[in-house]
Structure formats: C-alpha cells, structure tokens
C-alpha cells in the first residue's frame, strides 16, 4: 500500500473517532488525547496529522461536507429542470443526512462554536455564502425557464438556507414533534409555491 493511501486511511480513522468524541462531549469537552485514544493512535501521531484541535475540527467539517455534497450532486447533475433540481437537492440532502446523522449533529456543534471561534466562523461564513449563491443560481435559472415568477433570488435563497438551519438546530437541540425530512420538504414546497407563476 502506498504511503499516501496509508495516510488517507489513517486520517479517515481519526475523523471517525473525532466526530464521535465531538458529538458525545462537544468541542470544548473533547481533548486531543481522547481523540487519539479513540482512533488507536498516539497523541504524537495525531499531532503529526493535525497541528491543533482547531485544525482537526475544521478539516473534519471539510472532509465530511465534501463527501455529503459529492453524493447529493451525483443525484442532481443530470437534471435540467431547475425546480426539480432544487426539490431533489432538498429531499436527497435530507435523506442522506438522515443516514449520516453523526455529521448533522457535528454540523450543529460546528456552527455553535463558530459564534466564538473566528477560524470556524470564517469557514461557516464561506459555507453560508456558497450555499446562498448556489440556491440563488438555481432560482435564477427557474425564472429564466419561467418556472418561477420574478423575485429576489438571493433573499429566497437565504430563506431556504435559514429554514434548513432552523430545522437542524431544532431537531438536534430538543425533543421535536415532527419528522425531519417531511418538515424540510413541506418548508421548501411552501417557499416554491409562493414564487410559482399565477
């Protein structure tokens, strides 16, 4: 096995251990020693891969986020209709997240830490900006295709993003009385109905 493959596998083991630790104890309650123990690696070995807990925390977000979005994009890349793309993006995203709830729990922790950690805030801000830009682009394509009436696509994109984040936080912060995917689809359907041509 090549060195690069060994390194990639080792990092994946560390990411799996880290996400379990962060989800159990939170960012502040988790030590690098605990992550090293869970990953069955020495603390020195852990620091070889990640220079700090911040660096590991942020790289874990990028690693799991990339896997998540690559999987969703594989579903929607073939579709031309912008409305179907938005709907499929949301339904597939919700179902994929349901299969990988550990990432969503981590995502909520990541956003919370971003309120006080400038490096995490920078990463989350970029994620927010990219999400708004991607949704706005789909909404603009829908206007051009006459699937949607003219509207402020950036503001509607923001509504979609903020509602999604609200569902995540609510679902993982308290005992809810709704099914996650159903509510997510209902919210999106309500938004899209409001911009359909009359």
N, CA and C atoms as a LAMMPS dump frame, in Angstrom:
ITEM: TIMESTEP
0
ITEM: NUMBER OF ATOMS
594
ITEM: BOX BOUNDS ff ff ff
-5.0000000000000000e+02 5.0000000000000000e+02
-5.0000000000000000e+02 5.0000000000000000e+02
-5.0000000000000000e+02 5.0000000000000000e+02
ITEM: ATOMS id mol type element x y z
1 1 1 N 0.848 -1.192 0
2 1 2 C 0 0 0
3 1 3 C 0.889 1.25 0
4 2 1 N 0.566 2.217 -0.833
5 2 2 C 1.373 3.427 -0.947
6 2 3 C 1.205 4.3 0.288
7 3 1 N 2.239 5.113 0.555
8 3 2 C 2.226 5.993 1.737
9 3 3 C 1.017 6.926 1.748
10 4 1 N 0.669 7.469 0.585
11 4 2 C -0.466 8.403 0.507
12 4 3 C -1.773 7.714 0.877
13 5 1 N -1.931 6.457 0.456
14 5 2 C -3.142 5.684 0.796
15 5 3 C -3.184 5.389 2.295
16 6 1 N -2.047 5.06 2.869
17 6 2 C -1.972 4.81 4.317
18 6 3 C -2.353 6.077 5.078
19 7 1 N -1.805 7.216 4.64
20 7 2 C -2.106 8.5 5.281
21 7 3 C -3.592 8.822 5.173
22 8 1 N -4.178 8.608 3.997
23 8 2 C -5.601 8.888 3.783
24 8 3 C -6.464 8.022 4.707
25 9 1 N -6.129 6.753 4.802
26 9 2 C -6.909 5.844 5.67
27 9 3 C -6.77 6.217 7.142
28 10 1 N -5.55 6.585 7.536
29 10 2 C -5.322 6.978 8.928
30 10 3 C -6.132 8.223 9.274
31 11 1 N -6.133 9.2 8.367
32 11 2 C -6.911 10.43 8.6
33 11 3 C -8.407 10.115 8.702
34 12 1 N -8.886 9.192 7.887
35 12 2 C -10.306 8.828 7.948
36 12 3 C -10.643 8.185 9.293
37 13 1 N -9.753 7.351 9.804
38 13 2 C -9.953 6.742 11.129
39 13 3 C -9.997 7.843 12.192
40 14 1 N -9.099 8.81 12.076
41 14 2 C -9.074 9.931 13.029
42 14 3 C -10.371 10.734 12.93
43 15 1 N -10.838 11.013 11.707
44 15 2 C -12.082 11.76 11.538
45 15 3 C -13.255 11.022 12.187
46 16 1 N -13.324 9.721 11.993
47 16 2 C -14.421 8.935 12.583
48 16 3 C -14.366 8.981 14.104
49 17 1 N -13.158 8.887 14.657
50 17 2 C -13.003 8.97 16.112
51 17 3 C -13.366 10.363 16.613
52 18 1 N -12.907 11.388 15.891
53 18 2 C -13.145 12.772 16.309
54 18 3 C -14.624 13.116 16.298
55 19 1 N -15.337 12.696 15.254
56 19 2 C -16.752 13.062 15.183
57 19 3 C -17.533 12.406 16.322
58 20 1 N -17.137 11.19 16.703
59 20 2 C -17.791 10.539 17.847
60 20 3 C -17.52 11.32 19.133
61 21 1 N -16.265 11.705 19.327
62 21 2 C -15.907 12.46 20.54
63 21 3 C -16.603 13.821 20.589
64 22 1 N -16.567 14.558 19.482
65 22 2 C -17.206 15.878 19.46
66 22 3 C -18.712 15.761 19.677
67 23 1 N -19.339 14.718 19.122
68 23 2 C -20.782 14.549 19.295
69 23 3 C -21.141 14.124 20.712
70 24 1 N -20.253 13.411 21.376
71 24 2 C -20.52 12.972 22.751
72 24 3 C -20.256 14.078 23.766
73 25 1 N -19.147 14.813 23.603
74 25 2 C -18.72 15.757 24.643
75 25 3 C -18.656 17.201 24.186
76 26 1 N -18.903 17.453 22.902
77 26 2 C -18.787 18.808 22.391
78 26 3 C -17.334 19.167 22.139
79 27 1 N -17.15 20.295 21.489
80 27 2 C -15.796 20.732 21.129
81 27 3 C -14.946 20.982 22.375
82 28 1 N -15.486 21.75 23.324
83 28 2 C -14.703 22.128 24.499
84 28 3 C -14.475 20.961 25.449
85 29 1 N -15.381 19.998 25.45
86 29 2 C -15.236 18.852 26.353
87 29 3 C -14.358 17.743 25.805
88 30 1 N -13.932 17.873 24.562
89 30 2 C -13.12 16.827 23.92
90 30 3 C -11.659 17.237 23.892
91 31 1 N -10.799 16.325 24.298
92 31 2 C -9.35 16.589 24.246
93 31 3 C -8.724 15.821 23.087
94 32 1 N -7.567 16.281 22.66
95 32 2 C -6.829 15.572 21.61
96 32 3 C -6.428 14.178 22.103
97 33 1 N -6.176 14.034 23.401
98 33 2 C -5.831 12.717 23.961
99 33 3 C -6.98 11.733 23.78
100 34 1 N -8.209 12.206 24.029
101 34 2 C -9.381 11.335 23.868
102 34 3 C -9.559 10.913 22.413
103 35 1 N -9.352 11.842 21.492
104 35 2 C -9.47 11.518 20.071
105 35 3 C -8.397 10.505 19.686
106 36 1 N -7.176 10.719 20.167
107 36 2 C -6.081 9.787 19.872
108 36 3 C -6.403 8.388 20.403
109 37 1 N -6.907 8.319 21.628
110 37 2 C -7.275 7.017 22.209
111 37 3 C -8.354 6.335 21.378
112 38 1 N -9.382 7.098 21.004
113 38 2 C -10.49 6.532 20.228
114 38 3 C -10.012 6.061 18.854
115 39 1 N -9.037 6.764 18.282
116 39 2 C -8.513 6.417 16.948
117 39 3 C -7.413 5.361 17.025
118 40 1 N -7.049 4.97 18.252
119 40 2 C -5.982 3.992 18.462
120 40 3 C -4.675 4.465 17.822
121 41 1 N -4.326 5.702 18.154
122 41 2 C -3.105 6.335 17.644
123 41 3 C -2.471 7.078 18.806
124 42 1 N -1.176 7.287 18.748
125 42 2 C -0.534 8.066 19.818
126 42 3 C -0.918 9.54 19.652
127 43 1 N -0.808 10.272 20.739
128 43 2 C -1.088 11.709 20.669
129 43 3 C -0.105 12.39 19.713
130 44 1 N 1.122 11.941 19.742
131 44 2 C 2.139 12.477 18.828
132 44 3 C 1.742 12.185 17.37
133 45 1 N 1.254 10.978 17.133
134 45 2 C 0.795 10.608 15.787
135 45 3 C -0.367 11.474 15.34
136 46 1 N -1.268 11.781 16.281
137 46 2 C -2.407 12.64 15.961
138 46 3 C -1.923 14.038 15.56
139 47 1 N -0.952 14.569 16.33
140 47 2 C -0.421 15.891 16.014
141 47 3 C 0.412 15.89 14.72
142 48 1 N 0.863 14.732 14.302
143 48 2 C 1.541 14.638 13.006
144 48 3 C 0.556 14.967 11.878
145 49 1 N -0.69 14.505 12.044
146 49 2 C -1.715 14.73 11.024
147 49 3 C -2.408 16.079 11.168
148 50 1 N -2.585 16.55 12.408
149 50 2 C -3.31 17.804 12.666
150 50 3 C -2.569 18.591 13.738
151 51 1 N -2.206 19.828 13.42
152 51 2 C -1.363 20.601 14.339
153 51 3 C -2.104 21.074 15.578
154 52 1 N -3.449 21.076 15.534
155 52 2 C -4.225 21.536 16.687
156 52 3 C -5.641 20.963 16.627
157 53 1 N -6.358 21.107 17.739
158 53 2 C -7.756 20.666 17.765
159 53 3 C -8.586 21.493 16.798
160 54 1 N -8.312 22.786 16.713
161 54 2 C -8.999 23.651 15.744
162 54 3 C -8.816 23.132 14.322
163 55 1 N -7.562 22.811 13.977
164 55 2 C -7.259 22.333 12.619
165 55 3 C -8.009 21.039 12.327
166 56 1 N -8.043 20.13 13.284
167 56 2 C -8.774 18.871 13.117
168 56 3 C -10.267 19.134 12.983
169 57 1 N -10.797 19.985 13.826
170 57 2 C -12.233 20.317 13.827
171 57 3 C -12.655 20.87 12.463
172 58 1 N -11.869 21.798 11.946
173 58 2 C -12.192 22.436 10.661
174 58 3 C -12.018 21.457 9.498
175 59 1 N -10.935 20.685 9.521
176 59 2 C -10.704 19.735 8.427
177 59 3 C -11.767 18.637 8.426
178 60 1 N -12.236 18.252 9.605
179 60 2 C -13.33 17.276 9.7
180 60 3 C -14.585 17.823 9.029
181 61 1 N -14.888 19.083 9.258
182 61 2 C -16.04 19.709 8.603
183 61 3 C -15.887 19.663 7.078
184 62 1 N -14.704 20.02 6.575
185 62 2 C -14.467 19.997 5.124
186 62 3 C -14.566 18.575 4.569
187 63 1 N -13.967 17.624 5.265
188 63 2 C -13.934 16.239 4.792
189 63 3 C -15.34 15.65 4.696
190 64 1 N -16.094 15.769 5.801
191 64 2 C -17.447 15.188 5.786
192 64 3 C -18.379 15.984 4.887
193 65 1 N -18.215 17.3 4.835
194 65 2 C -19.035 18.136 3.964
195 65 3 C -18.827 17.802 2.5
196 66 1 N -17.568 17.594 2.101
197 66 2 C -17.271 17.226 0.704
198 66 3 C -17.958 15.919 0.339
199 67 1 N -17.848 14.919 1.215
200 67 2 C -18.478 13.618 0.936
201 67 3 C -19.987 13.766 0.785
202 68 1 N -20.571 14.573 1.65
203 68 2 C -22.015 14.799 1.645
204 68 3 C -22.455 15.468 0.343
205 69 1 N -21.79 16.56 -0.043
206 69 2 C -22.209 17.299 -1.24
207 69 3 C -21.88 16.557 -2.528
208 70 1 N -20.795 15.789 -2.545
209 70 2 C -20.494 14.975 -3.727
210 70 3 C -21.605 13.968 -3.965
211 71 1 N -22.115 13.402 -2.898
212 71 2 C -23.187 12.409 -3.028
213 71 3 C -24.479 13.049 -3.536
214 72 1 N -24.811 14.226 -3.02
215 72 2 C -26.016 14.923 -3.473
216 72 3 C -25.872 15.346 -4.931
217 73 1 N -24.724 15.927 -5.256
218 73 2 C -24.516 16.407 -6.632
219 73 3 C -24.592 15.284 -7.647
220 74 1 N -24.218 14.09 -7.247
221 74 2 C -24.318 12.946 -8.163
222 74 3 C -25.775 12.71 -8.566
223 75 1 N -26.718 13.02 -7.675
224 75 2 C -28.146 12.853 -7.986
225 75 3 C -28.672 13.955 -8.901
226 76 1 N -28.212 15.18 -8.704
227 76 2 C -28.863 16.306 -9.385
228 76 3 C -28.153 16.781 -10.652
229 77 1 N -26.917 16.34 -10.879
230 77 2 C -26.16 16.83 -12.034
231 77 3 C -26.834 16.53 -13.368
232 78 1 N -27.551 15.429 -13.446
233 78 2 C -28.154 15.012 -14.715
234 78 3 C -29.467 15.747 -15.019
235 79 1 N -30.02 16.443 -14.04
236 79 2 C -31.347 17.047 -14.196
237 79 3 C -31.21 18.465 -14.736
238 80 1 N -32.03 18.793 -15.714
239 80 2 C -32.002 20.125 -16.332
240 80 3 C -32.972 21.09 -15.654
241 81 1 N -34.166 20.602 -15.32
242 81 2 C -35.226 21.445 -14.765
243 81 3 C -34.782 22.032 -13.419
244 82 1 N -34.675 23.382 -13.309
245 82 2 C -34.171 23.989 -12.066
246 82 3 C -35.057 23.731 -10.851
247 83 1 N -36.381 23.71 -11.052
248 83 2 C -37.268 23.434 -9.911
249 83 3 C -37.053 22.012 -9.409
250 84 1 N -36.971 21.06 -10.332
251 84 2 C -36.732 19.665 -9.922
252 84 3 C -35.38 19.535 -9.222
253 85 1 N -34.39 20.293 -9.713
254 85 2 C -33.064 20.26 -9.073
255 85 3 C -33.153 20.716 -7.617
256 86 1 N -33.86 21.819 -7.39
257 86 2 C -33.985 22.341 -6.014
258 86 3 C -34.714 21.336 -5.133
259 87 1 N -35.814 20.808 -5.636
260 87 2 C -36.588 19.835 -4.849
261 87 3 C -35.763 18.576 -4.556
262 88 1 N -35.095 18.085 -5.585
263 88 2 C -34.305 16.87 -5.412
264 88 3 C -33.131 17.122 -4.476
265 89 1 N -32.506 18.293 -4.608
266 89 2 C -31.404 18.652 -3.722
267 89 3 C -31.864 18.568 -2.268
268 90 1 N -33.026 19.137 -1.998
269 90 2 C -33.523 19.169 -0.615
270 90 3 C -33.931 17.787 -0.127
271 91 1 N -34.682 17.04 -0.943
272 91 2 C -35.137 15.722 -0.475
273 91 3 C -33.961 14.757 -0.343
274 92 1 N -33.053 14.772 -1.308
275 92 2 C -31.895 13.882 -1.22
276 92 3 C -31.001 14.305 -0.057
277 93 1 N -30.787 15.604 0.091
278 93 2 C -29.954 16.1 1.191
279 93 3 C -30.518 15.634 2.53
280 94 1 N -31.828 15.752 2.695
281 94 2 C -32.461 15.355 3.955
282 94 3 C -32.298 13.863 4.201
283 95 1 N -32.503 13.07 3.164
284 95 2 C -32.402 11.615 3.336
285 95 3 C -30.962 11.177 3.568
286 96 1 N -30.026 11.789 2.851
287 96 2 C -28.614 11.445 3.052
288 96 3 C -28.181 11.829 4.462
289 97 1 N -28.641 12.974 4.928
290 97 2 C -28.294 13.396 6.287
291 97 3 C -28.911 12.447 7.311
292 98 1 N -30.127 11.989 7.056
293 98 2 C -30.748 11.033 7.983
294 98 3 C -29.889 9.781 8.098
295 99 1 N -29.227 9.406 6.994
296 99 2 C -28.344 8.236 7.006
297 99 3 C -27.017 8.544 7.716
298 100 1 N -26.667 9.823 7.797
299 100 2 C -25.396 10.232 8.4
300 100 3 C -25.644 11.298 9.462
301 101 1 N -26.484 10.93 10.417
302 101 2 C -26.869 11.9 11.44
303 101 3 C -25.692 12.367 12.281
304 102 1 N -24.646 11.56 12.343
305 102 2 C -23.478 11.999 13.112
306 102 3 C -22.899 13.281 12.525
307 103 1 N -22.932 13.422 11.192
308 103 2 C -22.425 14.646 10.575
309 103 3 C -23.32 15.831 10.903
310 104 1 N -24.639 15.632 10.873
311 104 2 C -25.543 16.746 11.16
312 104 3 C -25.405 17.199 12.606
313 105 1 N -25.27 16.247 13.52
314 105 2 C -25.029 16.617 14.928
315 105 3 C -23.742 17.434 15.035
316 106 1 N -22.718 16.965 14.341
317 106 2 C -21.439 17.678 14.329
318 106 3 C -21.604 19.066 13.703
319 107 1 N -22.389 19.16 12.633
320 107 2 C -22.626 20.427 11.938
321 107 3 C -23.215 21.465 12.898
322 108 1 N -24.153 21.033 13.725
323 108 2 C -24.769 21.938 14.702
324 108 3 C -23.715 22.399 15.715
325 109 1 N -22.88 21.481 16.179
326 109 2 C -21.789 21.841 17.097
327 109 3 C -20.821 22.805 16.419
328 110 1 N -20.51 22.54 15.163
329 110 2 C -19.579 23.373 14.407
330 110 3 C -20.105 24.804 14.304
331 111 1 N -21.388 24.944 13.968
332 111 2 C -21.978 26.284 13.869
333 111 3 C -21.973 26.989 15.228
334 112 1 N -22.264 26.26 16.274
335 112 2 C -22.276 26.861 17.619
336 112 3 C -20.904 27.387 18.005
337 113 1 N -19.873 26.615 17.717
338 113 2 C -18.503 27.033 18.046
339 113 3 C -18.119 28.252 17.215
340 114 1 N -18.643 28.348 16.004
341 114 2 C -18.362 29.485 15.135
342 114 3 C -18.783 30.82 15.723
343 115 1 N -19.691 30.792 16.705
344 115 2 C -20.132 32.04 17.339
345 115 3 C -19.002 32.696 18.14
346 116 1 N -18.013 31.886 18.573
347 116 2 C -16.928 32.435 19.397
348 116 3 C -15.535 32.157 18.841
349 117 1 N -15.454 31.365 17.796
350 117 2 C -14.148 30.984 17.254
351 117 3 C -14.004 31.581 15.85
352 118 1 N -13.123 32.575 15.676
353 118 2 C -13.02 33.255 14.375
354 118 3 C -12.679 32.332 13.199
355 119 1 N -11.816 31.335 13.425
356 119 2 C -11.44 30.429 12.326
357 119 3 C -12.646 29.608 11.871
358 120 1 N -13.428 29.107 12.825
359 120 2 C -14.63 28.327 12.492
360 120 3 C -15.673 29.242 11.86
361 121 1 N -15.8 30.454 12.382
362 121 2 C -16.743 31.43 11.819
363 121 3 C -16.427 31.704 10.349
364 122 1 N -15.153 31.818 10.022
365 122 2 C -14.733 32.061 8.636
366 122 3 C -15.165 30.908 7.731
367 123 1 N -14.975 29.68 8.194
368 123 2 C -15.366 28.503 7.407
369 123 3 C -16.882 28.468 7.225
370 124 1 N -17.631 28.72 8.304
371 124 2 C -19.097 28.695 8.224
372 124 3 C -19.614 29.82 7.346
373 125 1 N -18.979 30.976 7.398
374 125 2 C -19.392 32.106 6.558
375 125 3 C -19.225 31.747 5.088
376 126 1 N -18.112 31.109 4.752
377 126 2 C -17.873 30.675 3.361
378 126 3 C -18.931 29.654 2.941
379 127 1 N -19.249 28.713 3.828
380 127 2 C -20.284 27.714 3.541
381 127 3 C -21.635 28.404 3.299
382 128 1 N -21.95 29.362 4.145
383 128 2 C -23.196 30.122 4.008
384 128 3 C -23.232 30.852 2.668
385 129 1 N -22.168 31.559 2.346
386 129 2 C -22.121 32.324 1.094
387 129 3 C -22.235 31.408 -0.129
388 130 1 N -21.529 30.286 -0.098
389 130 2 C -21.598 29.333 -1.216
390 130 3 C -23 28.75 -1.362
391 131 1 N -23.627 28.428 -0.233
392 131 2 C -24.988 27.86 -0.269
393 131 3 C -25.977 28.857 -0.856
394 132 1 N -25.908 30.108 -0.409
395 132 2 C -26.812 31.144 -0.921
396 132 3 C -26.588 31.334 -2.42
397 133 1 N -25.324 31.406 -2.836
398 133 2 C -25.007 31.596 -4.26
399 133 3 C -25.539 30.437 -5.102
400 134 1 N -25.385 29.2 -4.612
401 134 2 C -25.856 28.032 -5.368
402 134 3 C -27.373 28.008 -5.484
403 135 1 N -28.07 28.272 -4.375
404 135 2 C -29.535 28.306 -4.426
405 135 3 C -30.023 29.452 -5.311
406 136 1 N -29.398 30.618 -5.185
407 136 2 C -29.801 31.776 -5.996
408 136 3 C -29.63 31.48 -7.485
409 137 1 N -28.554 30.8 -7.825
410 137 2 C -28.306 30.427 -9.226
411 137 3 C -29.421 29.51 -9.753
412 138 1 N -29.824 28.543 -8.959
413 138 2 C -30.919 27.652 -9.357
414 138 3 C -32.235 28.419 -9.484
415 139 1 N -32.467 29.331 -8.565
416 139 2 C -33.696 30.128 -8.613
417 139 3 C -33.706 31.042 -9.841
418 140 1 N -32.565 31.635 -10.169
419 140 2 C -32.46 32.475 -11.365
420 140 3 C -32.721 31.647 -12.626
421 141 1 N -32.187 30.437 -12.662
422 141 2 C -32.441 29.549 -13.806
423 141 3 C -33.928 29.232 -13.904
424 142 1 N -34.596 29.098 -12.759
425 142 2 C -36.038 28.851 -12.733
426 142 3 C -36.831 30.03 -13.266
427 143 1 N -36.368 31.249 -12.982
428 143 2 C -37.026 32.454 -13.513
429 143 3 C -36.878 32.473 -15.037
430 144 1 N -35.673 32.201 -15.514
431 144 2 C -35.423 32.203 -16.966
432 144 3 C -36.253 31.138 -17.684
433 145 1 N -36.433 29.988 -17.014
434 145 2 C -37.215 28.893 -17.609
435 145 3 C -38.72 29.089 -17.403
436 146 1 N -39.105 30.232 -16.769
437 146 2 C -40.498 30.569 -16.484
438 146 3 C -41.179 29.567 -15.537
439 147 1 N -40.351 28.898 -14.738
440 147 2 C -40.885 28.01 -13.694
441 147 3 C -41.27 28.832 -12.466
442 148 1 N -40.573 29.962 -12.274
443 148 2 C -40.83 30.853 -11.153
444 148 3 C -41.082 32.258 -11.666
445 149 1 N -41.912 33 -10.924
446 149 2 C -42.085 34.411 -11.274
447 149 3 C -40.865 35.191 -10.795
448 150 1 N -40.718 36.421 -11.286
449 150 2 C -39.574 37.243 -10.883
450 150 3 C -39.63 37.487 -9.384
451 151 1 N -38.499 37.33 -8.745
452 151 2 C -38.399 37.552 -7.305
453 151 3 C -36.935 37.851 -6.978
454 152 1 N -36.7 38.218 -5.746
455 152 2 C -35.328 38.462 -5.292
456 152 3 C -34.725 37.1 -4.939
457 153 1 N -33.974 36.532 -5.883
458 153 2 C -33.483 35.164 -5.72
459 153 3 C -32.528 35.029 -4.527
460 154 1 N -31.772 36.072 -4.244
461 154 2 C -30.85 35.993 -3.104
462 154 3 C -31.621 35.914 -1.782
463 155 1 N -32.693 36.693 -1.674
464 155 2 C -33.486 36.659 -0.435
465 155 3 C -34.205 35.317 -0.275
466 156 1 N -34.736 34.779 -1.365
467 156 2 C -35.409 33.47 -1.289
468 156 3 C -34.381 32.383 -0.967
469 157 1 N -33.206 32.472 -1.566
470 157 2 C -32.134 31.51 -1.262
471 157 3 C -31.789 31.569 0.226
472 158 1 N -31.769 32.773 0.758
473 158 2 C -31.476 32.951 2.182
474 158 3 C -32.574 32.314 3.041
475 159 1 N -33.829 32.483 2.625
476 159 2 C -34.943 31.871 3.37
477 159 3 C -34.77 30.348 3.403
478 160 1 N -34.438 29.767 2.254
479 160 2 C -34.248 28.306 2.184
480 160 3 C -33.128 27.879 3.13
481 161 1 N -32.016 28.595 3.09
482 161 2 C -30.872 28.251 3.94
483 161 3 C -31.237 28.392 5.426
484 162 1 N -31.839 29.524 5.781
485 162 2 C -32.143 29.772 7.193
486 162 3 C -33.178 28.802 7.747
487 163 1 N -34.171 28.466 6.934
488 163 2 C -35.152 27.467 7.379
489 163 3 C -34.484 26.111 7.593
490 164 1 N -33.58 25.765 6.68
491 164 2 C -32.868 24.489 6.816
492 164 3 C -32.053 24.457 8.103
493 165 1 N -31.323 25.526 8.375
494 165 2 C -30.521 25.584 9.601
495 165 3 C -31.411 25.53 10.838
496 166 1 N -32.566 26.199 10.751
497 166 2 C -33.511 26.175 11.879
498 166 3 C -33.993 24.767 12.182
499 167 1 N -34.261 24 11.13
500 167 2 C -34.699 22.607 11.317
501 167 3 C -33.58 21.807 11.989
502 168 1 N -32.34 21.973 11.498
503 168 2 C -31.216 21.221 12.065
504 168 3 C -31.075 21.502 13.552
505 169 1 N -31.036 22.79 13.902
506 169 2 C -30.856 23.153 15.308
507 169 3 C -32 22.66 16.176
508 170 1 N -33.222 22.841 15.7
509 170 2 C -34.379 22.404 16.479
510 170 3 C -34.375 20.894 16.669
511 171 1 N -34.131 20.176 15.578
512 171 2 C -34.167 18.709 15.618
513 171 3 C -33.131 18.131 16.58
514 172 1 N -31.947 18.756 16.644
515 172 2 C -30.876 18.21 17.473
516 172 3 C -30.701 18.901 18.817
517 173 1 N -31.531 19.91 19.09
518 173 2 C -31.403 20.62 20.36
519 173 3 C -32.526 20.311 21.341
520 174 1 N -33.638 19.784 20.849
521 174 2 C -34.759 19.477 21.739
522 174 3 C -35.576 18.323 21.19
523 175 1 N -36.523 17.864 21.979
524 175 2 C -37.398 16.782 21.516
525 175 3 C -38.458 17.398 20.598
526 176 1 N -38.471 16.962 19.352
527 176 2 C -39.363 17.578 18.369
528 176 3 C -40.618 16.742 18.148
529 177 1 N -41.624 17.392 17.566
530 177 2 C -42.888 16.713 17.265
531 177 3 C -43.099 16.609 15.756
532 178 1 N -42.002 16.588 14.984
533 178 2 C -42.121 16.48 13.534
534 178 3 C -41.06 15.534 12.996
535 179 1 N -41.357 14.996 11.815
536 179 2 C -40.397 14.141 11.127
537 179 3 C -39.523 15.056 10.279
538 180 1 N -38.231 14.926 10.435
539 180 2 C -37.251 15.847 9.866
540 180 3 C -37.422 16.037 8.352
541 181 1 N -37.416 14.948 7.588
542 181 2 C -37.492 15.049 6.122
543 181 3 C -38.829 15.639 5.68
544 182 1 N -39.937 15.164 6.279
545 182 2 C -41.262 15.68 5.905
546 182 3 C -41.351 17.188 6.117
547 183 1 N -40.852 17.667 7.243
548 183 2 C -40.928 19.097 7.534
549 183 3 C -40.06 19.889 6.568
550 184 1 N -38.888 19.355 6.264
551 184 2 C -37.962 20.022 5.342
552 184 3 C -38.606 20.153 3.95
553 185 1 N -39.226 19.078 3.488
554 185 2 C -39.88 19.09 2.172
555 185 3 C -41.075 20.041 2.183
556 186 1 N -41.851 20.031 3.263
557 186 2 C -43.009 20.934 3.383
558 186 3 C -42.561 22.396 3.319
559 187 1 N -41.486 22.725 4.05
560 187 2 C -40.982 24.099 4.046
561 187 3 C -40.585 24.541 2.646
562 188 1 N -39.84 23.685 1.969
563 188 2 C -39.384 24.026 0.621
564 188 3 C -40.567 24.16 -0.333
565 189 1 N -41.521 23.244 -0.234
566 189 2 C -42.702 23.298 -1.101
567 189 3 C -43.459 24.606 -0.89
568 190 1 N -43.597 25.036 0.35
569 190 2 C -44.288 26.294 0.656
570 190 3 C -43.57 27.483 0.025
571 191 1 N -42.24 27.471 0.099
572 191 2 C -41.464 28.567 -0.497
573 191 3 C -41.625 28.568 -2.011
574 192 1 N -41.46 27.416 -2.634
575 192 2 C -41.543 27.334 -4.079
576 192 3 C -42.94 27.68 -4.6
577 193 1 N -43.98 27.294 -3.857
578 193 2 C -45.346 27.634 -4.267
579 193 3 C -45.535 29.147 -4.271
580 194 1 N -44.857 29.828 -3.349
581 194 2 C -45.025 31.282 -3.255
582 194 3 C -44.397 32.022 -4.428
583 195 1 N -43.502 31.376 -5.157
584 195 2 C -42.856 32.047 -6.302
585 195 3 C -43.255 31.44 -7.639
586 196 1 N -44.234 30.536 -7.614
587 196 2 C -44.72 29.952 -8.872
588 196 3 C -45.538 31.014 -9.625
589 197 1 N -45.488 30.986 -10.966
590 197 2 C -46.31 31.935 -11.722
591 197 3 C -47.804 31.688 -11.449
592 198 1 N -48.579 32.751 -11.452
593 198 2 C -50.02 32.593 -11.169
594 198 3 C -50.785 32.357 -12.454
